[in-house]
């Protein structure tokens, strides 16, 4: 009877303990299930983003290569520009006389008017979009034809109807007397004929000039190439 009484007294406590244990186990189960479900999602969220480092490296290297190529090209262009100038910043000799002069050379002193005509020829050459070599051919041609003087009609001493710096003839279609005695017009007319000569840039001055002028003295232009080069070198940056 006493044992029954004691059991009756402990029964509520035992039941309560059982309930607590079941509750604890239930919570633990939920926690486990929740962790199993949420685990991959949390892991995915926590994992660092993966990048294609190979593609990035290739892009960086390609960019560096492009910059290096650009730098090399800039250096080459700078060297090319430098090669076109002498120590005084004038056109280099190989730009003016790429094949050297031919034969014995001549030279004459120039007046202010003649020097002005050199500058006019150089200025017209630039206007025509041509380079220093074209100016040398033009100045050398004018040295032979008129000694760089803008000649009008010389009466009985005139060679047919030849006029101006290049002794061009109106009767041959070079222009009117007024046009031919204009230094810019006559120079551009001469250069227009020069551009029609195949390979003119690499020809000896006297050959290129003769192709345009059709002179009775085809070799006479050669002796002026050295002075023409010097004159163009001095006038190129000031015309």
Protein Blocks (a to p, Z undefined) as FASTA:
>chain_A
ZZmmmmmmmmmmmmmmmmmmmmmmmmmmmmmmmmmmmmmmmmmmmpccdddfklmmmmmm
mmmmmmmmmmmmmmmmmmmmmmmpcfkopacfklmmmnopehjdddddddfklmmmmmmm
mmmmmmnopafklmmmmmmmmmmmnoopacddehjmpghjagcjkopafknonacfklmm
pmklmmmmmmmmmmmpghklmpcfklmmmmmnopablmlmmmmmmmmmmmmmmmmmmZZ
